[in-house]
Amino acid sequence: MLKAAEVRSLSKEDRKTKLAEIELELMKERGVQAMGGSTPSPGKIRTLRRERARILTIQREAQLGIHLLEPAK
């Protein structure tokens, strides 16, 4: 599972590549599910959806120029 900090450290092109990989994997998992098969890992679709949303959110933040503050330690 990708963490937000990991996604932010990726370059713009790497994020696009990772997003394409996740979307392809998600499409395959949904195809298996639609054909009545069971996925090897039931939570995989949920995880893929969250990773996709995380990448899209960070891309949008970069587009808007939003820089979130790091959490206090």
Backbone bond lengths (Angstrom), bond angles and torsions (degrees), N, CA, C in turn:
res aa  C-N    CA-C-N  psi(-1)  N-CA   C-N-CA  omega(-1)  CA-C   N-CA-C  phi
1 M - - - 1.449 - - 1.529 108.38 -
2 L 1.298 114.95 132.39 1.459 120.59 -179.72 1.529 111.04 -79.67
3 K 1.290 115.22 136.73 1.461 121.08 174.11 1.525 107.80 -93.39
4 A 1.321 116.83 155.53 1.462 121.25 -178.86 1.529 110.95 -60.14
5 A 1.315 117.07 -39.18 1.466 120.31 -179.82 1.532 110.82 -63.83
6 E 1.333 116.21 -37.08 1.465 120.07 178.13 1.529 110.56 -65.42
7 V 1.317 116.32 -41.87 1.466 120.32 -179.49 1.525 110.20 -66.53
8 R 1.325 116.65 -40.75 1.467 120.12 179.86 1.523 111.73 -64.62
9 S 1.333 116.91 -29.28 1.462 120.01 -178.91 1.528 112.35 -78.13
10 L 1.336 117.26 -13.99 1.461 120.62 178.63 1.528 110.56 -76.59
11 S 1.325 115.45 151.63 1.463 119.46 175.28 1.528 108.93 -74.75
12 K 1.311 115.48 168.21 1.464 120.99 -178.66 1.529 111.01 -59.13
13 E 1.328 116.57 -43.07 1.472 121.16 -179.82 1.525 111.09 -68.07
14 D 1.322 117.04 -38.96 1.464 120.28 178.71 1.526 110.73 -64.51
15 R 1.341 116.40 -38.20 1.464 119.93 177.19 1.522 111.28 -63.84
16 K 1.334 116.24 -41.06 1.471 119.68 178.81 1.523 110.54 -63.42
17 T 1.329 116.10 -42.01 1.464 121.04 179.60 1.522 110.77 -64.23
18 K 1.321 116.53 -45.79 1.463 121.26 -179.88 1.524 110.49 -63.39
19 L 1.325 117.21 -39.57 1.461 121.53 178.18 1.524 110.61 -62.52
20 A 1.332 117.06 -43.27 1.465 120.91 178.83 1.528 110.60 -63.07
21 E 1.327 117.46 -40.65 1.467 121.23 178.33 1.526 110.99 -62.68
22 I 1.325 115.95 -44.48 1.463 120.41 -179.01 1.522 110.66 -65.04
23 E 1.340 117.07 -42.96 1.462 120.05 -179.72 1.524 111.49 -64.42
24 L 1.334 117.25 -37.73 1.460 120.70 178.06 1.528 110.40 -65.43
25 E 1.317 116.35 -45.60 1.461 120.84 179.19 1.524 111.01 -63.81
26 L 1.323 117.04 -39.25 1.459 121.42 178.51 1.530 110.60 -64.45
27 M 1.322 116.26 -41.01 1.462 120.55 178.66 1.535 110.39 -62.18
28 K 1.323 116.96 -41.61 1.466 120.77 178.99 1.529 111.19 -64.13
29 E 1.313 116.26 -45.07 1.465 120.85 -179.96 1.528 111.13 -63.14
30 R 1.329 116.75 -41.90 1.466 119.89 178.45 1.527 111.29 -66.88
31 G 1.338 116.70 -34.32 1.457 120.54 177.42 1.519 111.41 -63.89
32 V 1.322 116.47 -43.91 1.466 121.16 177.68 1.522 109.65 -61.66
33 Q 1.316 116.14 -43.67 1.465 120.87 -179.43 1.533 110.97 -65.14
34 A 1.323 117.65 -39.93 1.465 121.53 -178.04 1.524 111.97 -67.59
35 M 1.333 115.59 -30.01 1.461 118.91 179.98 1.524 112.25 -84.29
36 G 1.304 116.37 7.35 1.454 120.45 175.12 1.515 113.74 91.27
37 G 1.301 116.81 0.90 1.453 119.22 178.41 1.510 110.68 -82.07
38 S 1.318 114.96 162.16 1.456 117.94 176.51 1.515 108.56 -104.34
39 T 1.302 115.88 139.98 1.449 120.01 -179.89 1.525 108.71 -74.96
40 P 1.327 117.42 149.98 1.461 119.46 179.19 1.533 112.07 -61.45
41 S 1.314 116.43 -32.78 1.458 120.91 179.01 1.529 108.36 -124.72
42 P 1.317 118.02 111.28 1.463 120.60 -175.88 1.527 115.19 -59.56
43 G 1.311 118.10 -30.87 1.451 120.73 -177.78 1.517 114.04 -89.17
44 K 1.328 117.05 4.21 1.461 120.26 -174.55 1.531 112.25 -66.16
45 I 1.325 117.52 -41.41 1.461 120.51 -179.78 1.524 110.23 -62.14
46 R 1.312 116.33 -42.69 1.459 120.85 179.11 1.531 110.85 -62.47
47 T 1.327 116.28 -44.08 1.461 120.91 179.38 1.521 111.00 -62.90
48 L 1.328 116.80 -43.60 1.462 120.66 179.30 1.524 111.35 -63.20
49 R 1.334 116.41 -40.95 1.465 119.91 178.38 1.523 111.03 -62.41
50 R 1.318 116.46 -40.77 1.468 120.42 -179.65 1.523 111.39 -67.69
51 E 1.337 116.39 -41.58 1.465 119.82 178.60 1.528 110.26 -63.12
52 R 1.333 116.34 -41.36 1.469 120.90 178.49 1.525 110.16 -61.79
53 A 1.324 116.43 -45.62 1.470 120.79 179.68 1.529 110.81 -63.45
54 R 1.328 116.84 -39.30 1.464 120.81 -179.82 1.531 110.41 -62.41
55 I 1.336 116.40 -44.80 1.470 120.40 179.91 1.524 110.47 -65.03
56 L 1.333 117.10 -45.19 1.463 120.23 -179.75 1.526 111.75 -62.89
57 T 1.330 116.89 -38.30 1.463 121.05 178.56 1.516 111.13 -63.64
58 I 1.330 116.41 -44.82 1.458 120.35 -178.89 1.524 110.89 -68.53
59 Q 1.336 117.03 -35.43 1.464 119.78 175.28 1.523 110.25 -63.35
60 R 1.313 117.22 -41.24 1.462 121.20 179.80 1.525 110.91 -67.21
61 E 1.327 117.16 -39.79 1.463 120.35 176.74 1.527 110.33 -60.18
62 A 1.326 116.44 -42.43 1.463 120.68 179.65 1.524 110.11 -65.24
63 Q 1.324 116.58 -38.64 1.462 121.38 179.84 1.525 110.99 -64.37
64 L 1.333 116.60 -38.10 1.460 121.39 -178.90 1.521 112.47 -86.54
65 G 1.317 116.44 -9.96 1.453 120.37 -179.05 1.508 113.50 77.89
66 I 1.307 116.71 25.85 1.458 121.47 179.47 1.525 108.45 -86.46
67 H 1.320 115.81 126.21 1.455 121.03 176.75 1.516 107.51 -117.10
68 L 1.305 115.52 109.03 1.454 119.41 -179.53 1.515 110.28 -76.30
69 L 1.295 115.80 142.50 1.456 120.54 178.30 1.519 109.27 -72.21
70 E 1.315 115.51 145.37 1.452 120.78 176.71 1.532 108.19 -71.08
71 P 1.315 117.62 143.34 1.457 119.18 179.84 1.527 111.18 -65.97
72 A 1.320 116.00 147.32 1.467 121.17 179.51 1.510 108.90 -70.00
73 K 1.319 114.84 142.36 1.470 118.90 -179.47 1.502 111.13 -104.28
